[in-house]
């Protein structure tokens, strides 16, 4: 696992569910070809200010940007995290 420095966050693409609530998500929409994607936080740098950003948290971020590690994970700046996903609202 890569441990980021500074105000950086290491992310991994979250598996896309087949259903969101009662809405079925088609396979074409499950592919991460869009500019924004859901990701899971893997590691947090020591200078990240938002204490809510912890490993295991689902967030929205831009898919293209940051540093790609070629193992399905990538590192972005804390400011590249667009939103925190409230999983209880998706059930």
C-alpha positions, -999 to +999 in steps of 0.1 A: +000+000+000+012+035-008+012+060+021+007+095+007+027+125+019+013+160+027-024+167+020-028+138-004-052+109-004-048+075-020-080+061-035-092+029-052-122+026-075-152+014-056-172-015-071-203-002-087-235-017-073-260-033-096-288-014-079-290+020-062-321+019-041-348+006-065-330+018-096-311-008-117-277+004-130-270-010-165-235-026-171-227+003-195-231+028-166-210+007-143-178+012-163-157+041-150-156+060-183-171+092-167-152+122-154-165+117-119-163+084-101-169+068-067-138+057-049-128+043-015-101+060+005-071+037+011-047+060+029-045+096+041-015+119+043-005+135+076-015+170+064-051+162+054-073+188+073-107+172+070-109+146+098-138+129+081-116+116+053-104+082+067-095+048+051-127+029+041-147+061+033-165+063+000-160+096-018-166+112-052-136+124-071-125+132-107-114+099-123-087+114-144-061+133-125-037+127-097-010+100-099-020+066-112-002+037-094-011+011-121-027-013-096-061+003-096-053+030-071-043+066-075-032+095-053-049+129-054-048+161-034-073+165-006-090+193-026-097+169-055-122+150-032-155+164-044-180+149-019-184+122+007-209+095-002-237+089+024-241+051+019-272+050+041-290+073+016-283+049-012-299+018+004 
